[in-house]
């Protein structure tokens, strides 16, 4: 069992990661090159704005070195692909990256790949690069397979360090929307190799805006098969990104150990996926120790799945905490694993889901291929083991459409086996109307000290259940942003106050940052009451 200090480890981990990601850059020892797509000339030396280069061909044909800076003039536009050469390095205790940025005031420099290249920005077999403040598009006459805005690729390279993508505006990438076509979207990384395994060590994707990209937002791929080809990327941080009008998966780290996904927003998802295609908001695949925290996902409309969050196939030790899921057609949470996979590969073990708030999830009004309007708040499927779900709030307003699914928890058997040892404690299940539960052949699920408000048909056996109104502070209203949820705090006199079970691995704080009482009963739900201290 994890110890009581677990959350502090999670919250302090970014500082350790940033020590790797944000080593001070080189002093002005490198060269600086300027690119001006309007007034530049490739015959110039590029060393001043007055002697700027003009084209991407000139940039791509130059071998850059550690400490170099490549500056594009604000407000300029370039047709083609930025695929630079050369790498920075780590020396004398610090990173010496090659930096791409803009100079001058105005709009971000824009690179239009026009559907003629796999990506507008392609970093191939390079490391120690920081790319900032570019606008990237890749809009072709027709949708294309494997079309991307930005692509980071290591092939037969080994370990590649320090790739930062920051403050990019990536939009209008018309890849194909079908998952089987693969690898289309806003930002993609791929680590691969037959002669030599490859991985990233120090990938940072921060403050990027991804809009109107098909199929996905931010997704990775790599050596993911345990016991066969397992070489996970390390120190992957994805934070403070905004993903809008994307129909597929929002943020999916693949083949990583310890990825951190935090303070991201996915919203306004488009209904473009073909029938039967599955996607969800934010989730890991083939990852160990992934942490998803302080994120918001809304409006997901995929024909299958379409949950806000997911702990998926071949994952161990996933933590999903302090997130906000609302108005997603498929529900709040998926935890799943394919029972038909080899035992050394198909794993989903020890997922923790705590202090999240789900509001108005499960709104599917278009039939799925196999299960009608299937959209339970929780879908737990396949040989999923030792999942712990505690101190969450799931608020389900009245559903007026008679077709909409009214299931709270649906246990399922992807590939044959059923979930085992699933633990629900200290959660608030608040339903305006009626909800139901489907247990199937799941084994050893336990419920302790949960609030059940509303009508719960075929509900679980919880000897310490509280079946009263939890008395939230304000009306149950919600909107964009985690700050819109203050009405879900507990008011004085709530029957949920200190009525929960003490949890040694509770995370240390509630949804709003209030410190949890050590060794004492917790309040039920995502709000602790009366501790008077914040972390």
Secondary structure, 3 states (H helix, E strand, C coil): CCCCCHHHHHHHHHHHHHHHHCCCCCCCCCCEEEECCCCCCCCCCCCCHHHCECCHHHHHCCECCCCCEEEEECCCEEECCECCECCCEEECCEEECEEEEEECCCCCEEEECCCCCCEEEEEECCCCEEEECEEEEECCCCCECCCEEEEEEEECCCEEEEEEEECCEEEEEEECCCHHHCCCEEEEEEEECCCCCCEEEEEEEECCEEEEEECEEEEEECEEECCCEEECEEEEEEECCEEECCCCCCEECECEECCEEECCEEECCCCCCCCCCEECCEEEECCECCEEECCEEECCCCCEECEEEEECCCEECCEEECCEEECCCCEEEEEECCCCCCCCCCCEECCEEECCEEECCCCCCCCCCCCCCCCCCEEEECCCECCEEECCEEEECCCCCCCCCCEEEEEECCCCCCCECCEEECCEEEEEEEEEEECCCCECCEEECCEEEEEEECCCCCCCCECCCCCECCCCCCCCCHHHHHHHCECCCCCCCCCCCCCCCCCCECCCCEECCCCCCCCCCCCCCCCCCEC
